[in-house]
Amino acid sequence: MHATSDDDQTHLISRWQTGDALAGASLAREAYEQLHRSAVRQLAGESRTQMQPTELVNEAWLRLSARRSGFESREHFHAIAALQMRHLLIDLARRRESEKRRGQHVTLTVSLVDPSLPVADLSEVAAAMDQLEHIDVRKAQVFALTEMAGFTASETARLLGVSTPTVERDLRFARAWLTKHLS
């Protein structure tokens, strides 16, 4: 696989959004490595899940393919992909919680990237993230993009259209808030 510039990948995304299947295939090849790294990062702290990074990437790609519009740049595409992976893992956790309530005991836990955050059931993390989103959507997005998807503070700032110090403040708040609510 050869490396492409951000502009090349953004161009592929644009062509893919207009229905160019070849551009979609090229985008899948070019974006796979970063999507896989994001999946590895999101699965790193989980225990007892049977999902592999490749499966997570494939499922996220299916969701992205169904959407295939509204991606403004390479960074935006990868951010949406990372959030799709997060939603897939939350959906999996909720299904497992449902099975647990029907008598099958399944526990899915996650150790978030930030070591100050406790290990918790993914369903608890999902509920806390949902509450944080209701309080402040941007802070939840900052946490998801930096801690769960692996974007740097400057990449997250550029993606959300805010300054890097704002991202850093939002991240400190989100970490503290989640620590309190997951304790």
C-alpha positions as CSV (number, residue, x, y, z in Angstrom):
1,M,0.0,0.0,0.0
2,H,1.4,3.4,-0.9
3,A,0.9,6.5,1.2
4,T,-1.3,9.2,-0.1
5,S,-1.5,12.8,0.9
6,D,-4.4,14.0,3.0
7,D,-5.6,15.9,-0.2
8,D,-5.6,12.6,-2.2
9,Q,-7.6,10.8,0.4
10,T,-10.0,13.8,0.7
11,H,-10.4,13.6,-3.2
12,L,-11.1,9.9,-3.0
13,I,-13.8,10.5,-0.3
14,S,-15.4,13.2,-2.5
15,R,-15.4,10.9,-5.6
16,W,-16.8,8.0,-3.5
17,Q,-19.6,10.2,-2.2
18,T,-20.7,10.9,-5.7
19,G,-21.0,7.2,-6.5
20,D,-17.5,6.3,-7.9
21,A,-17.1,2.7,-6.8
22,L,-13.4,2.6,-7.9
23,A,-12.8,5.6,-5.6
24,G,-14.5,3.7,-2.8
25,A,-12.3,0.7,-3.3
26,S,-9.2,2.9,-3.4
27,L,-10.4,4.7,-0.2
28,A,-10.9,1.4,1.6
29,R,-7.4,0.4,0.8
30,E,-5.8,3.7,1.7
31,A,-7.9,4.3,4.9
32,Y,-7.6,0.7,6.2
33,E,-4.4,1.1,8.2
34,Q,-5.6,4.1,10.1
35,L,-9.1,2.5,10.7
36,H,-7.4,-0.7,11.9
37,R,-5.2,1.3,14.4
38,S,-8.4,3.0,15.6
39,A,-10.1,-0.3,16.1
40,V,-7.1,-1.8,17.9
41,R,-7.1,1.2,20.2
42,Q,-10.9,0.9,20.9
43,L,-10.7,-2.8,21.6
44,A,-7.5,-2.6,23.7
45,G,-9.1,-2.3,27.1
46,E,-12.0,-4.6,26.5
47,S,-12.3,-8.0,28.1
48,R,-14.3,-10.9,26.9
49,T,-15.4,-9.5,23.6
50,Q,-15.0,-11.8,20.7
51,M,-14.7,-9.0,18.1
52,Q,-11.4,-8.6,16.4
53,P,-10.1,-5.2,15.0
54,T,-10.7,-6.4,11.4
55,E,-14.3,-7.2,12.2
56,L,-14.8,-3.8,13.8
57,V,-13.3,-2.1,10.8
58,N,-15.5,-4.1,8.4
59,E,-18.7,-3.3,10.4
60,A,-17.8,0.4,10.6
61,W,-17.1,0.4,6.8
62,L,-20.5,-1.0,6.2
63,R,-22.1,1.8,8.2
64,L,-19.9,4.4,6.5
65,S,-20.9,2.9,3.1
66,A,-24.6,3.2,3.9
67,R,-24.0,6.9,4.9
68,R,-21.5,7.8,2.2
69,S,-22.3,11.5,2.4
70,G,-21.4,14.6,4.4
71,F,-17.7,13.9,4.8
72,E,-15.9,17.2,4.6
73,S,-12.3,16.0,4.7
74,R,-10.1,13.0,5.5
75,E,-10.1,13.9,9.2
76,H,-13.9,14.2,9.3
77,F,-14.2,10.8,7.6
78,H,-11.8,9.1,10.1
79,A,-13.6,10.8,13.0
80,I,-17.0,9.6,11.9
81,A,-15.4,6.1,11.3
82,A,-14.1,6.1,14.9
83,L,-17.4,7.2,16.3
84,Q,-19.1,4.4,14.3
85,M,-16.8,1.9,15.9
86,R,-17.6,3.3,19.3
87,H,-21.4,3.0,18.5
88,L,-20.8,-0.6,17.3
89,L,-19.1,-1.5,20.6
90,I,-21.9,0.1,22.6
91,D,-24.5,-1.7,20.6
92,L,-22.7,-5.0,21.2
93,A,-22.5,-4.2,24.9
94,R,-26.2,-3.4,25.0
95,R,-27.1,-6.7,23.3
96,R,-24.9,-8.6,25.8
97,E,-26.7,-6.8,28.7
98,S,-30.0,-7.8,27.2
99,E,-28.8,-11.4,27.0
100,K,-27.6,-11.2,30.6
101,R,-31.0,-10.0,31.7
102,R,-32.5,-13.1,29.9
103,G,-30.4,-15.3,32.1
104,Q,-27.1,-15.6,30.1
105,H,-24.3,-14.0,32.1
106,V,-22.0,-12.0,29.8
107,T,-19.7,-9.2,31.0
108,L,-18.0,-6.8,28.7
109,T,-15.7,-4.4,30.4
110,V,-13.5,-1.6,29.2
111,S,-10.4,0.1,30.6
112,L,-10.4,3.5,29.0
113,V,-7.2,4.9,27.6
114,D,-6.9,7.4,30.5
115,P,-5.5,5.4,33.5
116,S,-7.3,7.7,35.9
117,L,-10.6,6.3,34.7
118,P,-11.8,3.1,36.4
119,V,-12.4,-0.2,34.5
120,A,-16.2,-0.4,33.9
121,D,-18.8,-2.3,32.0
122,L,-19.0,-0.9,28.5
123,S,-22.7,-0.4,29.0
124,E,-21.9,1.9,32.0
125,V,-19.4,3.8,29.9
126,A,-22.0,4.1,27.1
127,A,-24.6,5.4,29.6
128,A,-22.1,7.9,31.1
129,M,-21.1,9.1,27.6
130,D,-24.8,9.5,26.7
131,Q,-25.2,11.7,29.8
132,L,-22.1,13.7,29.0
133,E,-23.4,14.3,25.5
134,H,-26.6,15.7,26.9
135,I,-24.6,18.0,29.1
136,D,-22.1,19.1,26.4
137,V,-21.9,17.4,23.0
138,R,-18.5,18.9,22.2
139,K,-16.9,17.6,25.4
140,A,-18.2,14.1,24.6
141,Q,-16.9,14.4,21.0
142,V,-13.5,15.5,22.3
143,F,-13.2,12.6,24.6
144,A,-14.4,10.1,22.0
145,L,-12.0,11.4,19.3
146,T,-8.9,11.7,21.5
147,E,-9.3,8.9,24.0
148,M,-11.2,6.3,22.0
149,A,-10.3,7.1,18.4
150,G,-6.7,8.2,19.0
151,F,-6.7,11.6,17.4
152,T,-4.3,14.2,18.8
153,A,-5.6,17.3,20.5
154,S,-4.6,19.4,17.5
155,E,-6.3,17.0,15.0
156,T,-9.4,17.1,17.2
157,A,-9.3,20.9,17.4
158,R,-9.0,21.2,13.6
159,L,-11.8,18.7,13.1
160,L,-14.2,20.5,15.6
161,G,-13.2,24.0,14.6
162,V,-11.9,25.0,18.0
163,S,-8.5,25.8,19.5
164,T,-6.1,23.1,20.9
165,P,-6.3,24.7,24.4
166,T,-10.1,24.4,24.2
167,V,-9.8,20.7,23.3
168,E,-7.4,20.2,26.2
169,R,-9.8,21.9,28.6
170,D,-12.8,19.9,27.3
171,L,-10.8,16.7,27.6
172,R,-9.8,17.5,31.3
173,F,-13.5,18.1,32.0
174,A,-14.7,15.0,30.3
175,R,-12.1,12.8,32.1
176,A,-13.0,14.3,35.5
177,W,-16.7,14.0,34.8
178,L,-16.5,10.4,33.6
179,T,-14.2,9.4,36.5
180,K,-16.8,10.8,38.9
181,H,-19.7,9.1,37.1
182,L,-18.0,5.7,36.7
183,S,-16.8,5.5,40.3
